[in-house]
Amino acid sequence: MGVVYHANYLVWMEMARTELCRLRGISYRDMERQSGLHLVVAEVRCRYLQPARYDDEILASAWLETAHPRMVSFAYEIRRAADGALLATGLTRHLFVRDGKPVKIPEEYRPVFGLS
């Protein structure tokens, strides 16, 4: 069919979210290693507007949508680089988890996720 497999959009969202966190001063890997804290995906939404085609260059943007002491939400846009066409929008919600149990985000990470 010449279109990109639908699950690739979720990978692009994850990559954008990872880079956003890095720009905000943390890496997932360091957060997991240093504090044992994980961001577990609780919900994913993706609205497909136009198909990406094989070999299209893609731009994925992420931003912090909402944050609560135990949960954070990120929003996304996936665009085609050549013309800026909006291909998809998305949202993910994540629970802060340690040792398999939901926890409140530790103080040192609160500013990263917009919490004071």
N, C-alpha and C positions, 0 to 999 in steps of 0.2 A: 504493500500500500504506500510505501515511501514516507510514512509518518513515524515519528518517534514514539516508542512504547510508553504508555501512560504512566507507568511507575517511575520512569526517569524524572518526571517532574518532582516527585517526592525526594529523590536524590539531590536534585538541584536546590530544593528548599533547604535540605539539611546542610549542604555546602554553604549556602548563603547565611544560614543561622550560625554555623561554626565560625565563619569569617566575621560576622557581626560581634559575636562574643569576643573574638580575638581583638577586634578594634576597640572593644569596651574594656580590654585589659585582662581578660582571662582566656585560657584555653580549656576546652572540655577535658582533655587528657590530664592537665595539671590539677584541675578541680577534682577529678575522680581520684587521682593518686594522692593528693595532699589531704583531702578531707573525707574521702569515701562517698562524696555526694554525687548522685547521678540525676540527670534530667530525663525522666521516663515519659515517653509519648503517651498521652492519655486520649488525645483526639487529633484527627487530621481531616482537613477539608481542602479540596482542590476543585476549583471551578475552571473547566477547560473552555476557552473562548475561541481559539484558533489552533490548528495543529502546527507543531514544530516539524520540520522536514529533516530528513537525514542530511547531515553536514551543515545545518544551520548553526551559526554561532549564537549562543544564548547568553543573556544577561539575567542573573537572578538577584533580586534585591530582598532584603529582610529588614524588619524593624520590630522593636518591642511594642506590642499592642497593649497589653495589660500585665500587671504584676500584682500578686498577692503573696503573703508570707509562705504559702505552700504550693503555689502554682504560678506559672508564667505563660503568656501567650505571645506568639510571634505571628506577624502577617507577612505576606510575600507577594511579589510580582515577578512573573517570568516573561521576559520580552525577547524578541528577535533582534539581534544587534544591528542587522543591515538596515532595517526600517523603523525600529522602535515599536513594532506592533506588539500589543499586549496579548500574550498567548494564554496566560493563566493567572489566576489569583489563588491565594491559599491562606490557611491559618493552621497553626499547630498549638496545642496546649500541652504543657509538660508539668508533671509533679516533681517536686524535689524529694528524692528518696535516698535513704541510707540503710544499708543492711536489709533491703527489701521492704522497708516501711516508710510511709510518707513522713516527712519532717518539715519543720519551718526552716527557711533558708538561713544559714549561719550569717552572723553580723558582717563578716568580711566580704561577703558576696552581695549584700543588699544594695549598695550603690551601683553595682554593675547592672542590676536588674531594675533600677529606678525606685528602689525602696529605701526609706531613710530609717 
